[in-house]
């Protein structure tokens, strides 16, 4: 995982620009993969993302994040009222954080911001909205992941640098770790592809919550890497699940499998995204998990064990899901494999996961420089 010749280059990069690049990709990817998808909301989401990441004012940044959440809610409304309401509540919390920052109430801003992150990441038991988005509005779910790690970015930048944040960090770490473990257990007993996706998303939400909780002791770049890796892996996985079910209908484990012959590219992309989600070596998921475990160990050994068990259980659930969906007696299909646009999106996302896996300093170095407060 050495960065070699990329070290000096990484030092010149700015964390907001890199985060913006990843966010733009996740916003635009569903529109590229699904040309018929409505794109009316993309310009407003892009503007909100830019303001969120680059505004030097915390109230303005949180307000822009709230407006983006409302735009996502409008996009989800026709498909899932639950998901739209959940996004709207997260927007109200972000507005509350903006007001608290304006009044210099840092502790209140921290609490409102962390709850908003929990809602957007789908942390158990606050996962009803994200679960509904995974089922009924997967395009909105992929796109809101981009806004979610922008919300994590401004949380790390503006409200995670004071004594109350440090004091609450251990509790957040434990909550996130055991929420991840519970989600992994639920995923292990899932009986269909959408259940696997919901559980995987909730498990990663718990890990992200734990990472953000541990960031208060100085591991800001690690938390940002976990957030971006979650976005890339889950965004890609969600698009592959959507592409498969558009071809064959809802996938249940007790139904026919054997789809790897009919959809070799789709199945390969599925396993790479799912593998990145469980820390496949060579991907950003492996680096993110490694950094997270080292960070958690300093806060709570029990939480570290819970996260390790979560990853192991999710890996088992992933193998079950892949075998039930793609392996076994061949199931013929007249539907095509990935279209060129879907293939392009999958390749770009996989390449980014690999680049961050082999050269994590491209993100970690500028993030450390930007997010770590200067003493004094």
Buried (B, 14 or more C-beta within 10 A) or exposed (E): EEBEEBEEEBEEBBBBEBBBEBBBBBBBBBBBBBEEEEBEBBEBBBBBBBBBBBBEBBBBBBBBBBBBBBBBBBBBBEBBBBBBBBBBBBBBBBBBBBBBBBEEBBBBBBBBBBBBBBBBBBBBEBBBBBBBBBBBBBBBBBBBBBBBBBBBBBBBBBBBBBEBBEEBBBEBBBBBBBBBBBBBBBBBEBEBBBBBBBBBBBBBBBBBBBBBBBBBBBBBBBBBBBBBBBBBBBBBBBBBBBBBBEBBEEBBBEBBBBBBEBBEBBBBBBBBBBBBBBBBEBBBBBBBBBBBBEBBBEBBEEBBBBBBBBBEBBBEBBBBBBEBBBBEEEBEBEEEBBBEBBBBBBEBBBEBBBBBBBBBBBBBBBBBBBBBEEEE
